[in-house]
Amino acid sequence: QVQLVESGGGLVQAGGSLRLSCAASESIFSMNRMAWYRQVSGKQRELVAITFRGDNTNYADSVKGRFTISRDNAKNTVYLQMNSLKPEDTAVYYCAADRRFAGDFGSWGQGTQVTVSS
């Protein structure tokens, strides 16, 4: 499985921005799906954004218009640009990747904490 390492989390005020990065241990060119999930303690992990090979993307309704997922195949990195952050965006954010088009993601990062203060 590809190893994934997230970075870029931190503490930010409401209305601010953060960019998360997910660096892969090998080429992501063959990854048909790469995604960002988030999880609040005691709640289920939820899909935030997903990008498919070919650059199609989908977003959770709660982040549409504020978050942007992108991938840089040359750097083996996926990004999540988060703007207009809200306190309810506070969570641990996880990167995921898989070569298949469907099914559970096979590779996960360790997570990075994002905290948005009001």
Salt bridges, closest charged atoms under 4 A:
GLU26 OE2 - ARG99 NH2 2.29
GLU46 OE2 - ARG38 NE 2.62
ASP61 OD1 - LYS64 NZ 3.12
ASP89 OD1 - ARG38 NH1 2.95
ASP89 OD2 - ARG66 NH1 2.77
ASP98 OD1 - ARG33 NH2 3.81
ASP98 OD1 - ARG100 NE 2.86
